[in-house]
Amino acid sequence: MNRQVPPDFPPEVETREARRRATGAGRGLWLAGLGAAARCGEAGQRLFDRLVERGRPLAARRPAWMSQAKERAGEIARGLETLVRDTAAYERRRLLAKLNVASREDFQLLARRLDALGRKLDAF
């Protein structure tokens, strides 16, 4: 693309020629960009139309999918509720044991033992 300019070429002619080539190249790039944009637009519209058609059956099944998701979310929430309740009970028992404080279970065990001891004393 680099053409040698004859040494006797006047500078203004050389500048005009370079400007004309740059303008032509710029116009070609502009037109190529417009063509690419038009082609992408057409292809994009076709792709959009295909995606809409593929989405229609999914939209019809959506209520079933949503109810399944809702049910699954409920199961997870119930599982988390149980986990939090069990963890809190475990931590409570651990803290009471660490502080050497009797728990409800300790008092219930003590009450059963005292009842058994009372029955043995009555039988004596």
Secondary structure as UniProt FT lines:
FT   TURN            7..8
FT   HELIX           11..98
FT   TURN            99..100
FT   HELIX           104..123
//
